[in-house]
């Protein structure tokens, strides 16, 4: 089963007056939608656009795996566990908030910043522990990134026009197009569009633009109800 969600269907948030524009794929904050709470381990997929100097002041998270992918610009991250980094296009940032951590996210540069931030719920009912953090520089195609706590793998796929790349055969797969355009089955997906795939077999993404980029999550079955991460 393939369910396509178009970019224009996302919930608009942020605060444009201070240079923050947010697009939420799943039920988020004041945009409560009981029919769109999660897909597999994925509970948030937010596209954030920050003007120069704009950002999110210090705020808390706990019991959530947070993966961030920068599309353009530079993201400055600082947290209460002592990490301070600059994340650039092609870099992957992961923050495991565990028992609790606070962080700041800003556009300290002079150019616009655009990034996708994805939250995943951990599988274990034994939550808490010490937070952890890492940045992987310049992830290549075909090198999956594992988030073991959520039972998920992230694949970065960049098919050129006419090229094909396989979608993982998994209980759940989620495709987010971040630039360019691709074809999945009979559907054309453009930047901002997403596909939720259940028990897919033999599916491929075909590039339709000179430079396309997709984030593809490979996940297990839908987990049962548990404490809500934040």
N, C-alpha and C positions, 0 to 999 in steps of 0.2 A: 504494500500500500504506500502510495506517495501522496503527501499533502503539500501543496505549494502555498506559501504565504508571501504576498507581495510587499515590497518595501513601503508602499504608501499605506498599508494596513497597520503599520506600527503605531504605538501610542507615543504622542509627542510630550516631551517633558523638558526638564532643565529650566534655565532662566535666561532667555535671550537678552534681557536688559544688561546682564553682566557678562555676556559673551559665551554662555553655555547653552548648547542645543543638544537634546537627547532624544533618541529614538529607541523605544523599548519593544522588543519582539514578544516578550511574555508579560503576563500580568505583573505590574510593578508599581509599588507605592500607591498613589491615589487611583491608578488605573487598575482597579481590581476586576478581574475577569475569571470567574470560577471554572470556565471551560478552557482556560489557556494558562494554567499554572506552571506547567513544566513539560518537558519531553525527555524521557529517560532521566539521566542524572542532571540534565541541563535545566536550570531554573531561571536564568537570566541571560539575555544576549542583547547588550546595549551598545548602540553606536553613539559615540560621544564626539561632539565637535566643539573645540575650545578656541576662542580667539586668543590672540597674543596677550599674555598676562592673566588670562582667566584660569580658573581651576576650582577644584573641590577642596574646601578647607578640611582640617583634620576631622575624621569621622571613624566610627568603630565598625569592625566586622568580627564574627566568630563562627566557627563550625562551617566554613565555606571554603571551597577551592576556587580561587579567582584567577582566571587566565586572561591576559591582556595582549592584544595584537595591534601594533601601531601601523596605520595605513599611510599617513603622511604627517610630517612635523616631528617634534620631539616631546616625549612625555617625561616630566620630572616626577619621581616617586620618592617619598620619604616616609618611614614608618617608625613606630615606637620600639621596634626591635633593633633599631640602629642601622637599618639599610637606607642608603640614599643613592639612587641611580638615575641615569638618563636612558630612556628606551626609545629606539629609533625604528624606522620601517624595516621589516624583516626580522626584528627581534621579538622574542616571546618572553613575557614576564608571568611568573606564577607566584601568587601569595597564598599560602595555606594559613588561614586565619586561626584555625584550631581553637584553643581556649579563649582567644581574644587578642586583637591587635588594633591599633589605630593608625591611619595613614593619611597622607596628603598627596593629591594628584594635581599637577599644574602644567600649564603651557608657559614655560619660562622663556621661550624663544620669541622671535619676531614674526614667524610665519604661522599660519593656521595649523591646528593640530586636529587630526581625526584618528580615532582608534575604536576598536571593538573590544568590549569587556564582557567576558562570559563567566557566569557563576555556576558551579556544580555542587550538588549536595553529596557529602560523603556517604558511603554505604554503611559504615559501622554505626551501631547504636551507642558505642562507647566513645562519646565525643570529648572535646577538650584537648588538653596537651599543649605542647609548645608550638608557636607559629614557626613557619619556615618560609624561605624566599629564595628565588633564583631568577636570573635572566639568561636565556640562551640566545646567543648572538647569531643572526643570519641563518635561520633554519632553512635547510634545502628541501626540495621536493623529494618525496620518497623516504623521509626520515620522520617517522611518527614520534610524537611526544606523549609520554605516558603520564596520566594522573591517576596513580594506583588507588588513592583514597576514594575516588569516585568511580573506579572501574571503567575508565575511559581513555581513549587514545585520540589525539588530535593530529590530523594529516593536513598539510598545506599542499594544495594542488594548483599548478599554474599552467594549464593547457594552452598552447598557442593555437591560433586559428586552424581548425581542421584536425588538431590532435585530440586523442582520446585518452582518458585516464579512468581507472576503475574506481567505483564507489565500494568501500568495504562491505562485504556480506556479513551483516551483524543483526542482532535482534533490533537494534535501533541505530540509525545513521542520520546525522543532521548536516545539511549542506548550507553554508552561508556564503553568498557571493559578495566579495568586498570590492572588486573592481572588474571591469570588463563585462563579458556575457558568456554564458555556456548553455548547452542544451542537455537536459536530463529527460530521457524518454521522449515524450511529445512536447515537453514544456521548455520554453525559452526562459532562462533566468538571467536577470541583469543585476547590477550592483544594488544591494539592499534586499534583494529577494532571497528566500530561503526555502528549503524542502525538508520535510520530516518524513523519514522512510522507516517503515516497520517491516522486518523480515525480508529485506530486499535481496535479490539474487541476480547476478549478472548485469548490474547497472553500470553505466558509464557516463562520465561528463565529457562533452565534446566542446572544445574551444570555439567561440564564435567571434572573438576579437583578438587583435594582435597581442594584447597584454591582459589576460584574465587571471584572477586570483580567488581561490575558494578556501574556506576553512571547513574541514570535514571532520565531524566527530563520529567516532565508532564507539558504541556503548552497548551494555548488556540490557536485559529486560527492565521494564519499568519497576522501580523499587516500591516497596510498600510505604505507607505513611510513617512519618517520623518527625522529630523536632524540626521546626522550620529554621534553616540557616539564615544568616543576615550579614 
